[in-house]
Amino acid sequence: MGENTLVQGRYRLLDLIGRGGMGEVWRARDESLGRQVAVKCLKPLGPYHDPSLAGVLRERFRREARVAAALSHRGVTVVHDFGESEGVPYLVMELLEGRDLSRLLQDNKGHPLPVDDVEDIAAQLAAALAYTHQRGVVHRDLKPANIVRLADGTVKICDFGIARLGHDIGFTARLTGTGVALGTPHYMSPEQIGGDAVDQRSDLYSLGCVLYEIATGAPPFDLEDAWAILIGHRDTPPRPPREQRPELPGRLERVILDLLAKRPEERPCDAGELVRRLRGRTTTAARATAVEIPEAGGAARLPSWTQGMTTGHKALGAGLGSLPPDPGAALSSRWDAPHRGPGPYPTGGSRRVGANSHNAPADAIRPVPASASERTASPAERTVPPAEHTALRREALRLAGLGRWDEALAAYAGLAEAGARVLGADHPDTLAARQETAYALGRLGRHFEAHQVYAEVLAARMRAMGPDHPETLRCRHNLACTLGRLGRLDDAGRTALEVAAARARVLGPDHPDTLVSRCEVAYVQGQSGHWEEALRIYREVAGSRARVLGADHPDTLAARYETALSLGRLGRSADALRLYRELVADRTRVQGPTHPETLRARHGLGVNLGRLGHWDEALTEARHVRALRARVLGPDHPDTLVSHREVAAALGWLGRWTDALTEYRRVATARERVLGADHPDTLTSRNDEAHCLERLGRSTEARELYRRVAVLSRRRAPGGC
């Protein structure tokens, strides 16, 4: 397969990003969904002359690929599709923007990674292996090159099931003439070397080799000769890591050496045990994620200290990074347009229900009259802060209200520092300031840092207030949101479910805070592709909010929007169109015809007109929304550019490719000016432009543009999977 090949009429190969003994990895464009993916093309099945053998291998490939595709965990690379094209088996996977551990060590000039990073990577890998091993899937070729760390710190294992496929299909690497099939000698377990049966404990041994290398800078048996490496694995005790790096914690060394036990039965019994050991003694973030909420006991009762409570800020702002109404249309990171005057700070993309306080509009972050602690602490607990503390708090609130998040972050950090110095690290005002610091980090797209702060604040709130205090639950809710933004959907969903259950028990099932957490559960379900479940929850929340808050409350309207969005995702465009029409009428009546949320509902209406084939009506609607967004939000606002893209899509479906090209170029030029030439959203727009050139028969220009996009993509993300 070569550049610009169209695999199965859907996946267009753009540029080669990796080659190994089993095949090639290509960056590709999914023409159906308008997204970039990685396509792994394995070595052909064609050379096998025995038709019956080829048939067996094809069936085994399909079976193993289905196993890989069924895995769904934040630490495992997602397999979207698989098949065979012209005798070449292929897998379609998520495209990872990050660097594998081998590249990280190379970039670090062979020096080991920081201790905190080693512990974090160990915990994430153990959790991923615990998940896959529970499902009976063994990797068999775990090594640094198969482990990618994304920019936000998330760690993902690649190529589950591929090692066994390679062995079955017949192109696993071998040593000289011995018939001993290998993965990579530096990371092989003794039982693999001896040809014995391999189970999940073999993966644990390989994990020990990986951790040894990133902790010390070299694998446990760093020898030139392959046979010497194998003999080392089989017969030689590894040198204790702390002899090479004394600052390593003793507990981490013990974990690594236990993983490298020669006999499988001497290693940890499973990855779940390893997770428990690492979580018990690793970072605060790991401890906080593992917090358990006690079982409900007795009837739900509203404690006196919950009176007057509000949800406060959610972990992350509305819109950025959430699912767009039109696939591929939303920004994947922050929007830095200057504030355009009084009123809510504009945000781009499709918003998430419950993004802010339950009594605030979805796209507004409004200053509150007092900190969270002042709403919950008794008079005896309150300490009048000094002038510095008061001034910093007011300035932070003012900057947040203006959407100036870089400056707000600095103010909140100063507020937290002053609070710790004057009031103490665990004082409610100090914790409230730290929580706002994490919120500001989330608004700036710095989700990994936000996660760390939320986790530390949660641990402090658990100590000071207990697990059922509304402020503790609010912090756990924020942590769940941040986990979702980090792609850790299993953890996000589990935490959101626990918070929703606890809030229902403490505050009541219809309390606004409980409904906000239920919306977060629905959001994670949607992100995980479980749109039927998301739809059910959004409908229930919309009904509860209408009953408790009123039919015209912004949060009720927001839940109705998410209901319509879910229907569209399920392909029920006629039902979605009906809901969008009703929502547009109600938002126009309540908020006005030019309110950003009214325009967002009108955009959804136009998208579903197109999905139903009413492209003339869809084009008219998209043009109206585009004009209003340009006037209200500005010509370069993300929502305005999304509408430009919708106009272009409609023009394309109507066969007006020259006009469509003009619109696509306008979006690409604006995004390049605002975000930069190598920003993912700019690159998506340039790919749209190239596709349009192809439809116009201008293949040479299209190929050149695809090539430019590929070069910029490689420059932005040197690692890939």
Phi, psi and omega in degrees: 000148183225177181304138178076003174297139177256109184274123179054031177067014186225317188255110181268119181288127184258308179202150182282125181243358178188149178215137180213191184293338184262348181154209185231155175240129182241141164283132186220163177249125173281105186293335182286319185254356177067034180233160176268142181222172171253131178246117177263114179262113181279168180296148189297150171275345189304322185297345180288124185277336182277109183301324181293321178294316179301321179295319178297317181294321178296317180294321179293321177300313181298320182294314181292324178294322177297321178298313180297320182290337181280349181284133180220095181208147183301335184264009181235131179298133183284132172260116183275324190199164175204164180173197179221133181229115180054044178081000182253116175290142179219153174236139176251121186233166173297145178271118184268126177261092181184198180230139177286164185297328176298315178294322178300317179293320177298314180296334178272014179055039176079358178283151179293163178281158176305149184301317179300321179294319179300315181294320180295315179297317179301314182296318181291319179294320179298319179295319179296317180292324177301318179296310185290322180294325176300334180263013175075019182253123178250135185287308177081349181215047180286127181201164183305325182291343179260012181233120184247134173254121181281169184299330182273005178097349179294138180249132181230139176266133179258162167067034172297132179084343185287326180298317179291323175302316180299319179296316183292318185281340169107022178231037169283141180297147180230155172278175190298104167061013186266341184080008178273113182281136185232157162269257175239122189306324184296342189234017183271144179280156178303323181290328174297316182297320182278358180076015179281173178298140183248131174230196186298335181291338174294319175299323180294322176298313179299322176299319177301320178297317180297313181295322177302317183291315182286340179275332184244342182098354180211150177294166185297329178235085188266078184239159183281325186271129183299320181294323178297323177297315181296318178296323177299314178300321187281322193237339191254127174296138179289150175293130180305133184303327183288345173292332179265335182217088188299335184284354177297138177297143180299324180296324179291319177300319181297318178299313183297314181293325176296321178295329184269016175300141183293321182266131182306322184289346179270352177275170172309142188296329176198173181293333177299318176298320179297319177302315181297320179295316181290318181291332181289338186223017182258222190285161175303322181301318181295320179296317185293323181295332185272003182300136178253139174268131182299158176296152178295141178227111179081184183288149178294135180223141183269110180296157183297329184283000177268352184297134178077007181287147173235165184290336185068191182286138171285166185303322190225155183286169182286144164093299191295127178084357179271172182293126179281156175300330180243118186309133177082002187270333189276158174295148178260001178209201194288158175242124188247026179296144178294152177296137187261018179123192183296156180111179184293146177289127185289142176231155185252163175079182180284133185271164178255135180299142177073027185293334183228201177303145184294345179251022178239148175303154187298328186254018180240139170245104187257141174301145177252153186289341181210157179291165181302321183293326179293337178278340187246333185283148175285161179305325181292334182276339186283139175239127180294119184285158176290172183301323180299317181296314181297316181296318180297319181297315179297319180293320179298315179297319180297314182294321178296319179297332178271355181077017180268080195285330175299313181289322178298321179301313180298320180293317179294321178297319176295321178297317179295319180296316179296320179297317179297322182289319187267317188257336183112151187296329183259009178294143182306322180293322178296315180296322178298319179293321178293323178294321176293327175300315179296321178299315179297321176300319178297318179297334179270004179081010182264068192288327180295317178294319178301318179301316181297317181293314179302318182297318180292318178296320180299315179300319179292319179295322177300318180294316189275326190241340183093167188287338187259000178294138181305326179290325175296315180294324178297319180294320177296322176300314179299321178297319178299317179299317182293321176301321177298318179293335178276001180082006181270070191293324179299312179295318180298313181296317180297315181294317179297320177298317180296318180294317179300318179294317180293318179295321178298321180289318186274317187256339183111150186293336182257006178297141181307322179297318178300318181292325176299316179293324177296323177296324178294322175300315180297319180300314180296320178300317178296315179300329180275001178089005181266070189287333176297315179294318177301316180300316180301314183292315181300320179296316180296319179295318179300318178295317179295317180295321178299322182287321186269315186261337184110152185295332184261004180295142181306323180290328175295314178297323179296318179294325176294322177299314181294328175298314179296319179299318180296320177300317177298319179296332179274002181081009180267064189292328179295317177294319179298318181299318179298316180295320179297319179300315179295320182292320177299317180297317182288319179294322178298318180292319187274316189248346179103158186288341183251007177296140181307325180286327173297316180293327177294321177294320177295323176299314178300322177300314180296320179301316183283334169301317178296318180298333178272003177087007180270067191288330176296314178294320179299319180296315179299314180296316181298321179294319178297313181296319179300315181297317180292319179296320178300321181285319185277315187258336183112152185293336183257006179294144181306319180296322178296317180292326175300320178292321173304317182293324178292323174300315180298318180299317179295319178299320178297315179297334177273003178080011182263069189289330178295315177295322179298320180300319178301317181292315180299319180295323179298317179296313182299317181295316180296316180294323178296320180293320185273318189256337184109155186293331185257012177292142182306323181288326175295317181295322176300317180294322178294325175295321174303315180299316180296319178300319180296319177300320177301315182295336178273001180081011182263066190294322181298314178296321180296315180297319180296320179291318175302320181294318179298318179297319180297318179298314180295324178295317179296321180296323182285321185227088183295336178264155177198168180221000000 
